[in-house]
Amino acid sequence: MTAADRFRAAVDSRDLAALDDLFTDDIRLYSPVKFTPFEGKPMVLGLFQVLLRTFEDFRYVGQYAGTAQTSADGTVAPSAILVFRAKAGGKEIHGIDLLHFADDGRIKEFTVMVRPRSAVHALGEAVLAGLVEDGLVPAPAER
């Protein structure tokens, strides 16, 4: 079973302990709703806890493997693309997860891309509310 397969199984079973074992301590997750990455295992695991609550009918529908250049340091790393479908806030989402693996097989970098824009907006609002609720980020200031 590949690292990507183990990741898919952990997400499918909503197993945060298995995700914990699959992430490097310094993992970086690039989100479609935030310019700077989420950094470090505690923050990324917290984000996954929110995502697992937020997505409805989440399922992986395809997978590709190869290599790709990482965003953090530009090195070429073993990588996998996982294609998914889900709903959030009543919006249908099509997306991909791009995983880059460290030498030990754990995930060191993770990029999420989703479409359409209306779904990105709905997902962003739902995830922010969950991050605030879980105390991972402060509530946005009122305008």
C-alpha positions in Angstrom: 0.0 0.0 0.0 1.5 3.4 -1.0 1.6 6.5 1.2 -1.2 8.0 -1.0 -3.3 4.8 -0.4 -2.7 5.1 3.3 -3.7 8.8 3.2 -6.9 7.9 1.3 -7.8 5.2 3.8 -7.3 7.6 6.7 -9.5 10.2 5.2 -12.2 7.7 4.2 -12.3 6.4 7.7 -11.9 9.9 9.3 -8.9 8.6 11.3 -7.0 11.6 12.6 -4.5 9.3 14.4 -3.6 7.7 11.1 -3.2 11.2 9.5 -0.9 12.2 12.4 1.4 9.3 11.5 1.4 10.2 7.8 2.4 13.9 8.2 6.0 15.2 8.8 6.3 17.6 11.8 6.9 20.5 9.5 4.2 19.8 7.0 2.9 22.7 4.9 -0.6 22.8 3.6 -1.5 25.2 0.8 -5.2 26.0 0.8 -7.3 27.5 -2.0 -8.7 30.1 0.4 -5.5 31.4 2.1 -2.4 32.8 0.5 0.1 31.6 3.1 0.3 27.9 4.0 -0.9 26.3 7.2 2.3 25.1 8.8 3.2 22.4 11.3 1.5 19.1 12.2 -0.7 20.5 15.0 -2.2 23.2 12.7 -2.7 20.8 9.8 -4.3 18.2 11.9 -6.6 20.8 13.4 -7.5 21.9 9.9 -8.2 18.3 8.9 -10.5 17.9 11.9 -12.5 20.9 10.6 -12.4 19.6 7.0 -13.7 16.2 8.0 -16.7 17.9 9.7 -17.3 20.4 6.9 -17.3 18.3 3.7 -20.4 16.4 2.9 -20.3 13.3 0.7 -16.5 13.5 0.3 -15.0 10.8 -1.9 -11.9 10.3 -3.9 -12.6 9.5 -7.6 -9.1 9.2 -9.1 -5.4 9.1 -8.4 -2.2 9.8 -10.3 1.4 9.3 -9.2 4.7 10.8 -10.2 7.1 13.5 -9.1 6.7 17.3 -8.8 8.6 20.3 -7.6 7.7 21.4 -4.0 6.6 24.9 -3.3 8.7 25.2 -0.1 12.2 24.5 -1.4 11.8 23.7 -5.1 13.1 20.1 -4.7 11.6 17.4 -6.8 9.8 14.9 -4.6 7.7 11.8 -5.1 4.1 13.0 -5.4 0.5 11.9 -5.9 -2.6 13.7 -7.1 -5.9 12.6 -5.6 -9.0 13.7 -7.4 -12.1 14.3 -5.2 -15.7 15.3 -5.2 -17.7 16.7 -2.2 -20.2 19.2 -1.1 -19.8 22.1 1.3 -22.4 24.6 2.2 -24.7 23.0 -0.3 -22.2 23.6 -3.1 -20.8 20.8 -5.3 -17.0 20.8 -5.2 -14.5 19.3 -7.7 -10.9 19.2 -6.5 -7.5 17.7 -6.3 -5.1 17.1 -3.4 -1.4 17.3 -4.4 0.7 15.4 -2.0 4.5 15.6 -1.9 6.3 12.9 0.1 9.5 13.1 2.3 12.2 10.5 2.0 10.6 8.5 4.7 7.3 8.4 2.8 5.4 10.8 5.0 3.6 13.8 3.6 5.7 17.0 3.8 3.7 19.3 1.5 0.0 19.3 0.6 -1.8 21.5 -1.9 -5.6 21.6 -2.3 -7.2 23.0 -5.4 -11.0 23.3 -5.8 -13.5 24.6 -8.3 -15.9 26.3 -9.0 -15.3 29.7 -7.3 -18.7 29.7 -5.6 -17.7 26.4 -3.9 -14.3 27.9 -2.9 -16.1 30.8 -1.2 -18.6 28.5 0.6 -15.8 26.2 1.7 -13.7 29.1 2.9 -16.5 30.4 5.1 -17.2 27.0 6.5 -13.6 26.2 7.3 -12.9 29.6 8.8 -16.0 29.2 11.1 -14.7 25.7 12.1 -11.1 27.0 12.8 -12.5 29.8 14.9 -14.8 27.4 16.8 -11.9 25.1 17.5 -9.7 28.0 18.7 -7.1 27.5 16.0 -7.5 31.0 14.6 -8.9 34.2 16.1 -12.3 35.4 14.9 -12.1 38.0 12.1 -12.5 41.6 13.2 -15.9 43.2 12.5 -15.9 45.7 9.7 
